[in-house]
Amino acid sequence: MISLNVILFALVVVCITGIYASLRPRRIPKGAKELPGPKGYPIIGNLLQIPKTHSWLKFKEWADEYGPIYKIHVLGSTYVVISSEKIANDLLSMRGAIYSDRPYFVMGYDLVTRGGNLVFNGMNDYWRRGRKFAQAQLSTTGSRSWQGIQAMEAPRLICDLVEQPSNYSLLFERYSTIVSLRQGFGKSVERGPQEESHARKIMSLMHVIERVASPFAYLVDVLPVLMRLPECLAPFKREGKIFHQQESSYFLGLLADARKVKEEGQPEEPPSFARSYLNKPEYWNLSDFEAAYTIGTLYGGGSGTTSSTMQTYCLTMCHYPEWQKRLQDEIDQVVGNDRIPRFDDMPNLPCVRAVVKEMLRWRPVVSGGVPHRLIQDDIYEGYFIPAGTVVHANQWAIHREEALYPDPETFRPERWLEPEYPTFRAPLTEFPNLKRFSAFGFGRRICPGLESAENALFIQVSSLAWACNVTRKKDKDGNDIPVPLYDYSAGTNTAPKPFAFDLIPRSQERLQLMRESSTKQ
């Protein structure tokens, strides 16, 4: 419970901040104009108009009314919301030198991660060093080196899903965790409770990060002055301390385990991110704390994003069975009946790649985007944007631009495969792919794990479609149990809330091939 003193203190600060902001003269250069946007209330601005969950849906409504770039105000701070891929690229990519900073996440940066998580860091020295390390580990060559482990775990995932379809969420998370844990820290875990423990641990930590990264989730992010309160009056401080202890001890413990394995002379092929750091700590110029958090951020991000998308795959196939059939026809023609899908099939399976890309467009994992911060005054298309503005590239709206994505509310992988669509690119042996796709961010803040995520999604989707049919579950009267089109979790990373479906092997022979491949590990 928040004490009455805290509430009164917050109200006083809100009033003072709002009055100061409303009286502060607005400095607009001659010839420039203000961005449009919804009218707010005195002092608090648009604060009460923004829903606590799924704010991207409201931002899309405002985009329909005010255009592809508009502003809102919250307690004297300016926020710009972008709903156009072109504008996002113009500002966040082409002008990345001034648009790549981060807003100050008090809860995420100061309290939970103590500056460790790269996502919360501005364009500081640690971010540059950590980013260099991450890009080196997740380059095209680096990502390909992990295809063997991604492919090796796929048959086991399929077999487990057939046996426990109702446990699909944990099984997708476990697959992602096993792969990411081996990539990040070189840790191979035994099958069974140990795997589930790591999966539950990292997903729990990621849910915390998602929560503290959500816009306006914590009042202290809007009013940093609340940090002056003593801990007894600031429950968010106690919450942050607990979360930090859990997260830092987990990541530092994994790095310590990796160091012990290295000192014992055990080889790693390919070398994990931790082994790469431990082999050349002077070159990477990272402290153990920084390295543990950099690797842990990559580990957690990889675990959450791909598992969320695979849950969306199951939901999508329930709604669009015709695309499951088209997927399977393509895979059957290329792969046949006598072997399971492989990565060398990738150039010949454009439909698989199109389904993956369309899922990320139709149901983006980071629907609201991760905010950027402008570090100096700027003018775009005659509109003045002041320094300090927080800029949101609203992926939900960007992926629903009618001109770029006709019929945007419908799942249409053909938009990536057929020349009449503006998103089509040839040759189909190379396109569609996820390179520079807006679902992974923009400019200097684009997700470095994009190619690794693409590989993981390709092998999971192709394996699942080759082996199984995903169908709606029937009730006791033989009627389809409804599957919601959009009932997703809140937070920065979203996934479908639990729903019922059936997972049926296409043949016992194919399931047996998956079992045989699974036992070869």
Stockholm file with secondary structure:
# STOCKHOLM 1.0

chainA/1-521         MISLNVILFALVVVCITGIYASLRPRRIPKGAKELPGPKGYPIIGNLLQIPKTHSWLKFKEWADEYGPIYKIHVLGSTYVVISSEKIANDLLSMRGAIYSDRPYFVMGYDLVTRGGNLVFNGMNDYWRRGRKFAQAQLSTTGSRSWQGIQAMEAPRLICDLVEQPSNYSLLFERYSTIVSLRQGFGKSVERGPQEESHARKIMSLMHVIERVASPFAYLVDVLPVLMRLPECLAPFKREGKIFHQQESSYFLGLLADARKVKEEGQPEEPPSFARSYLNKPEYWNLSDFEAAYTIGTLYGGGSGTTSSTMQTYCLTMCHYPEWQKRLQDEIDQVVGNDRIPRFDDMPNLPCVRAVVKEMLRWRPVVSGGVPHRLIQDDIYEGYFIPAGTVVHANQWAIHREEALYPDPETFRPERWLEPEYPTFRAPLTEFPNLKRFSAFGFGRRICPGLESAENALFIQVSSLAWACNVTRKKDKDGNDIPVPLYDYSAGTNTAPKPFAFDLIPRSQERLQLMRESSTKQ
#=GR chainA/1-521 SS CCCHHHHHHHHHHHHHHHHHHHHSCCCCCTTCBCCCCCCCBTTTBTGGGSCSSCHHHHHHHHHHHHCSEEEEEETTEEEEEECCHHHHIIIIITTHHHHCBCCCCIIIIIIISTTCCGGGCCSSHHHHHHHHHHHHHTSHHHHHTTHHHHHHHHHHHHHHHHHCGGGHHHHHHHHHHHHHHHHHHCCCCCTTHHHHHHHHHHHHHHHHHHHHHSTTSSHHHHCGGGGGSCGGGCHHHHHHHHHHHHHHHHHHHHHHHHHHHHHTTCCCSSCCHHHHHHHCHHHHTCCHHHHHHHHHHHHHHHHHHHHHHHHHHHHHHHHCHHHHHHHHHHHHHHHCSSSCCCGGGGGGCHHHHHHHHHHHHHSCTTTTCCCEECCSCEEETTEEECTTCEEEECHHHHTTCTTTSSSTTSCCGGGGTSTTSTTCCSCTTTCSCCTTCGGGCCGGGSCTTHHHHHHHHHHHHHHHHHHEEEEECBCTTSCBCCCCSSCBCCSSSCCBCCCCEEEEESCHHHHHHHHHHHHTC
#=GC SS_cons         CCCHHHHHHHHHHHHHHHHHHHHSCCCCCTTCBCCCCCCCBTTTBTGGGSCSSCHHHHHHHHHHHHCSEEEEEETTEEEEEECCHHHHIIIIITTHHHHCBCCCCIIIIIIISTTCCGGGCCSSHHHHHHHHHHHHHTSHHHHHTTHHHHHHHHHHHHHHHHHCGGGHHHHHHHHHHHHHHHHHHCCCCCTTHHHHHHHHHHHHHHHHHHHHHSTTSSHHHHCGGGGGSCGGGCHHHHHHHHHHHHHHHHHHHHHHHHHHHHHTTCCCSSCCHHHHHHHCHHHHTCCHHHHHHHHHHHHHHHHHHHHHHHHHHHHHHHHCHHHHHHHHHHHHHHHCSSSCCCGGGGGGCHHHHHHHHHHHHHSCTTTTCCCEECCSCEEETTEEECTTCEEEECHHHHTTCTTTSSSTTSCCGGGGTSTTSTTCCSCTTTCSCCTTCGGGCCGGGSCTTHHHHHHHHHHHHHHHHHHEEEEECBCTTSCBCCCCSSCBCCSSSCCBCCCCEEEEESCHHHHHHHHHHHHTC
//
